[in-house]
Amino acid sequence: MIRQYLFGVLLIFTGFNAISQTNTDVGLKGGLNFTFFNVQESNFGENAETEVSYFAGLFLDFEIDEYFSIQPEVLYIGLSDFKFINAPIYAKYEVARNFDLMVGPSLNYFFDFFNNKFKVRADICAAYNITSKLDIHTKYTIGFEEISPNGIFIGLGYRI
C-alpha cells in the first residue's frame, strides 16, 4: 500500500515538473475498451468472454528528442461490476511522420477484484496524429496472471 502512495506522490511531482518544462505536452484520453476474460497468459482460448467498457484519463508527454519521448498516463476504466485505475508508462517512438509506437509496463489497481488488487501488465500501443493536438490510438494490454484480463483499447487523445 505504501508503494502505491509513493508512486502517486512521484507522479504528482513529475506532473508539476513537466508543466514547467517547454517540451512537455499534457492531454486527455478516452475511448472504448474490449476486455477478454478467462484467459491464460495472452491465450484467448476457445470461449473467451468479452466485455465492452469505457476509459478516460490524463497523459503527460515528456519529449526526450525529436523522435523519442516518455508518456505516463492515468486512466480510469469502468468495466461492468468493477472499476480500476490503469497507469501505463510508455517509451514512445515516432516511426513515421505522425505515427508513433509505444511500449511499456502498465500498473493497475483494481477496485474489488478478488484479493489481489494490484497487477502489472504490459502494453503495446500505436497512435496516429490527425493534427498536432488530436490523435487516434489503439493499444493491446496483456495480463501476466491467469485471472488478469487482457484488453484492446481504441480511443482519442487531445493535447491541451
C-alpha positions in Angstrom: 0.0 0.0 0.0 2.9 2.4 0.8 4.3 1.7 -2.7 1.1 2.9 -4.3 1.0 6.1 -2.3 4.7 6.8 -3.1 4.0 6.1 -6.8 1.1 8.6 -6.7 3.2 11.3 -5.0 6.0 10.7 -7.5 3.5 11.0 -10.4 2.2 14.3 -9.0 5.7 15.8 -8.6 6.6 14.6 -12.1 3.5 16.3 -13.4 4.4 19.6 -11.8 7.9 19.3 -13.2 6.5 18.5 -16.6 4.3 21.6 -16.7 7.3 23.8 -16.0 9.2 22.4 -19.0 8.7 23.7 -22.5 8.9 20.3 -24.3 6.1 18.6 -22.4 2.5 18.1 -23.5 -0.5 17.5 -21.2 -3.6 15.9 -22.6 -6.8 14.0 -22.2 -7.6 10.5 -23.4 -10.8 8.5 -23.7 -12.5 5.7 -25.7 -13.6 2.1 -25.7 -12.1 -0.9 -24.0 -12.7 -4.5 -25.1 -11.7 -6.8 -22.2 -11.1 -10.6 -22.6 -11.7 -12.8 -19.5 -11.0 -16.4 -18.7 -7.7 -16.3 -20.5 -4.3 -17.8 -19.6 -1.3 -15.5 -20.2 -2.4 -13.9 -23.5 -4.1 -17.0 -25.0 -7.8 -16.1 -25.6 -8.8 -19.8 -25.5 -11.8 -21.3 -27.3 -14.6 -19.4 -25.5 -13.1 -16.1 -24.3 -15.7 -13.8 -22.6 -15.5 -10.3 -24.0 -16.9 -7.2 -22.4 -17.0 -3.6 -23.8 -16.4 -0.7 -21.5 -15.0 2.8 -21.4 -11.8 4.6 -20.3 -10.9 8.2 -19.7 -7.9 10.0 -18.2 -4.9 12.2 -18.5 -1.4 11.8 -20.0 1.9 13.7 -20.0 4.3 13.5 -22.9 8.0 14.3 -21.9 10.0 14.9 -25.1 13.5 13.5 -24.9 14.5 14.3 -28.5 12.7 14.9 -31.8 11.6 11.2 -32.2 11.6 9.8 -28.7 9.6 10.6 -25.5 8.3 9.1 -22.3 4.5 9.2 -21.9 2.9 8.2 -18.5 -0.8 8.0 -18.3 -3.5 7.6 -15.6 -6.8 6.2 -16.9 -10.0 5.3 -15.1 -11.7 2.2 -16.6 -15.3 1.3 -15.9 -15.9 -2.4 -16.6 -19.3 -3.8 -15.6 -19.2 -4.6 -11.8 -15.7 -3.5 -11.2 -13.6 -0.4 -11.9 -9.9 0.1 -12.0 -7.1 2.6 -12.5 -4.6 1.9 -15.3 -1.3 3.7 -15.2 0.9 2.8 -18.2 4.4 4.3 -18.6 5.3 4.3 -22.3 8.5 4.6 -24.2 7.2 6.4 -27.3 9.0 6.5 -30.6 7.9 8.2 -33.8 8.4 5.6 -36.6 7.0 7.7 -39.4 5.6 11.1 -39.8 2.6 11.4 -37.5 2.8 7.7 -36.5 4.0 6.6 -33.0 4.6 3.3 -31.4 4.6 2.9 -27.6 5.5 0.1 -25.3 5.8 -0.2 -21.6 4.6 -1.6 -18.3 1.0 -1.0 -17.2 0.4 -0.6 -13.4 -3.2 -1.4 -12.5 -5.2 -1.1 -9.3 -8.5 -3.0 -9.4 -11.3 -1.9 -7.0 -13.0 -5.0 -5.5 -11.2 -7.5 -7.8 -10.8 -10.6 -5.5 -7.9 -10.3 -3.1 -5.0 -9.2 -5.3 -5.9 -5.7 -6.2 -2.6 -4.6 -7.8 -1.5 -6.1 -11.1 1.3 -5.4 -13.5 0.5 -5.9 -17.2 2.3 -5.0 -20.5 1.1 -2.6 -23.2 1.9 -2.1 -26.8 0.3 0.9 -28.5 0.1 2.7 -31.8 -1.1 6.2 -32.4 -1.7 8.3 -35.5 -1.6 12.1 -35.0 -4.5 13.5 -37.0 -3.5 17.1 -36.1 -0.9 18.5 -33.7 -3.5 18.3 -31.0 -5.6 15.3 -31.8 -4.6 11.6 -32.2 -6.3 8.3 -32.6 -4.8 5.3 -30.8 -5.1 1.7 -30.1 -3.4 -0.5 -27.5 -3.2 -4.1 -26.5 -2.8 -4.9 -22.8 -1.7 -8.3 -21.8 -2.0 -9.8 -18.3 0.7 -12.0 -16.8 -1.6 -13.9 -14.5 -4.4 -16.3 -15.3 -7.0 -14.0 -13.7 -5.7 -10.7 -15.0 -7.8 -9.7 -18.0 -6.3 -8.8 -21.4 -7.8 -5.9 -23.4 -7.8 -3.9 -26.6 -8.3 -0.1 -26.2 -9.4 2.2 -29.1 -9.7 5.9 -28.4 -8.8 9.6 -29.0 -6.2 11.8 -27.3 -6.3 15.5 -27.1 -3.3 17.7 -26.2 -4.3 20.7 -24.1 
